[in-house]
Amino acid sequence: MSRYRPPSPPKSAYITKEGAQALLSELKFLWKEKRPAVTETVREAAAQGDRSENAEYIYGKKQLREIDGRVRYLEKRLDVCTVVDRLPTDQTRIFFGAWVTLENEEGELRTHRIVGPDELDHDFSYISIDSPVAKALLKKQQGDEVVIRLAAGEKTYFIDTIEYRQVSV
């Protein structure tokens, strides 16, 4: 049995202004604060002598590789991302950056924001523009019925409200 996994489909290259600011601040923190601190720890551990059995040295080198990998990813990702920093002209339809309130068949309301794939960060109100839910919602209007096919089956939602909020960063 092979360990081959096909490459994942490319992510959308859209990001909100707040998302771009968050990625830039993470990049700045990693490069200007965390990496120099870990480098100093590794330097001190290396000065103690035998590096092959020095756990601080080995762990520090591992941390540096992880930091460098994340820095490379952030730099490449920020180069290809398109920052969407203005509101759409037709605000009656759902587009990137919209806050959408959905009502399920039981009458429960849930609000989601459609954002780029790099902005999710465990915030359950954010959904990626690449997700099946967001793809089903795009270009719909208030009052429309949306059928979303999930692993558990189909679910029907009604679009209650659509709003675009100007967020100051």
Phi, psi and omega per residue, in radians:
M1 nan 2.330 -3.045
S2 -1.567 2.704 3.076
R3 -1.690 0.117 -3.102
Y4 -1.104 2.312 3.014
R5 -2.201 2.283 3.133
P6 -1.113 2.618 3.140
P7 -1.096 2.530 3.117
S8 -1.251 2.657 3.139
P9 -1.109 2.618 -3.116
P10 -1.102 2.530 3.113
K11 -1.361 2.693 3.041
S12 -1.116 2.590 -3.071
A13 -1.701 0.410 3.136
Y14 -1.751 2.540 3.108
I15 -2.630 2.526 3.093
T16 -1.358 2.900 3.136
K17 -1.071 -0.709 3.130
E18 -1.153 -0.675 3.117
G19 -1.138 -0.715 3.104
A20 -1.134 -0.693 3.097
Q21 -1.106 -0.693 3.135
A22 -1.136 -0.752 3.117
L23 -1.152 -0.695 3.106
L24 -1.137 -0.696 3.132
S25 -1.209 -0.616 3.064
E26 -1.126 -0.759 3.117
L27 -1.067 -0.774 3.135
K28 -1.106 -0.767 3.129
F29 -1.071 -0.830 -3.117
L30 -1.089 -0.761 -3.024
W31 -1.382 -0.670 -3.030
K32 -1.638 -0.460 -3.051
E33 -2.014 -1.000 -3.005
K34 -1.233 -0.802 -3.103
R35 -1.097 -0.776 3.080
P36 -1.076 -0.632 3.127
A37 -1.157 -0.765 3.137
V38 -1.198 -0.654 3.104
T39 -1.074 -0.704 3.104
E40 -1.138 -0.708 3.099
T41 -1.087 -0.756 3.124
V42 -1.128 -0.702 3.137
R43 -1.093 -0.759 3.118
E44 -1.140 -0.708 3.132
A45 -1.165 -0.637 3.140
A46 -1.194 -0.519 -3.135
A47 -1.248 -0.253 -3.109
Q48 -1.360 -0.199 3.081
G49 2.113 -2.250 -3.012
D50 -0.916 1.921 -3.079
R51 -1.420 -0.383 -3.063
S52 -1.215 -0.448 -3.139
E53 -2.016 0.244 -3.104
N54 -1.645 1.807 -3.066
A55 -1.114 -0.675 3.136
E56 -1.092 -0.715 3.134
Y57 -1.142 -0.831 -3.113
I58 -1.103 -0.782 3.140
Y59 -1.160 -0.698 3.118
G60 -1.089 -0.727 3.099
K61 -1.110 -0.681 3.105
K62 -1.105 -0.751 3.109
Q63 -1.070 -0.723 3.127
L64 -1.083 -0.719 3.098
R65 -1.084 -0.736 3.129
E66 -1.130 -0.764 3.124
I67 -1.092 -0.811 -3.138
D68 -1.088 -0.673 3.094
G69 -1.118 -0.752 3.130
R70 -1.170 -0.694 3.117
V71 -1.084 -0.795 3.107
R72 -1.046 -0.766 3.139
Y73 -1.070 -0.835 -3.106
L74 -1.090 -0.732 3.131
E75 -1.103 -0.791 3.129
K76 -1.136 -0.741 -3.095
R77 -1.151 -0.739 3.139
L78 -1.166 -0.494 3.094
D79 -1.183 -0.629 -3.066
V80 -1.650 -0.247 -3.087
C81 -1.315 2.517 3.045
T82 -1.835 2.084 -3.126
V83 -1.420 2.114 3.099
V84 -1.684 1.783 -3.025
D85 -2.032 0.185 3.092
R86 -2.266 2.725 -3.104
L87 -1.403 2.622 3.113
P88 -1.218 2.722 3.137
T89 -1.243 -0.643 3.106
D90 -1.724 1.659 -3.091
Q91 -1.551 0.177 3.060
T92 -1.586 -0.160 3.119
R93 -1.954 2.820 -3.113
I94 -1.582 2.151 3.073
F95 -2.338 -3.105 3.125
F96 -0.995 2.340 3.109
G97 1.596 -0.072 -3.091
A98 -1.310 2.522 2.943
W99 -1.667 2.126 -3.055
V100 -2.119 2.223 3.049
T101 -1.773 2.118 -3.117
L102 -1.899 2.518 3.069
E103 -2.028 2.197 3.116
N104 -1.491 -3.099 -3.063
E105 -1.161 -0.390 3.119
E106 -1.518 -0.052 3.126
G107 1.584 0.109 3.128
E108 -1.393 2.437 -3.131
L109 -1.820 2.425 3.062
R110 -2.407 2.370 -3.137
T111 -1.906 2.330 -3.140
H112 -2.300 2.682 3.013
R113 -2.067 2.356 3.120
I114 -1.549 2.029 -3.075
V115 -2.290 3.122 3.097
G116 -1.314 2.832 -3.085
P117 -1.159 -0.307 -3.135
D118 -1.525 -0.026 -3.015
E119 -1.852 -0.011 -3.006
L120 -1.098 -1.023 3.028
D121 0.762 0.832 3.025
H122 1.118 0.359 3.044
D123 -1.669 1.925 -3.009
F124 -1.233 -0.233 3.096
S125 -1.465 -0.233 3.096
Y126 -1.618 2.361 3.040
I127 -2.204 2.499 -3.110
S128 -1.268 2.521 3.091
I129 -1.115 -0.341 3.122
D130 -1.480 -0.158 -3.077
S131 -1.296 2.711 3.107
P132 -1.048 -0.598 3.139
V133 -1.127 -0.856 -3.125
A134 -1.121 -0.699 3.126
K135 -1.089 -0.630 3.114
A136 -1.253 -0.492 -3.084
L137 -1.476 -0.475 -3.031
L138 -0.968 2.344 3.095
K139 1.243 0.136 3.067
K140 -1.442 2.891 -3.122
Q141 -2.086 2.950 3.096
Q142 -1.062 2.352 3.139
G143 1.621 -0.208 3.126
D144 -1.229 2.649 3.054
E145 -1.742 2.331 -3.105
V146 -2.156 2.232 3.061
V147 -1.814 2.118 -3.102
I148 -1.970 2.217 3.137
R149 -1.587 2.033 3.126
L150 -2.032 3.012 3.125
A151 -1.072 -0.581 -3.124
A152 -1.435 -0.058 -3.128
G153 2.196 -2.974 -3.119
E154 -1.559 2.476 3.062
K155 -2.217 2.491 -3.141
T156 -1.905 2.315 3.104
Y157 -2.247 2.685 3.044
F158 -2.014 2.384 -3.128
I159 -1.425 1.963 -3.086
D160 -1.462 -0.964 3.133
T161 -2.471 2.700 3.049
I162 -2.284 2.213 3.067
E163 -2.485 2.654 3.090
Y164 -2.091 2.127 -3.108
R165 -1.893 2.316 3.054
Q166 -1.458 1.981 -3.096
V167 -1.739 2.252 3.114
S168 -1.605 2.280 -3.136
V169 -2.017 nan nan
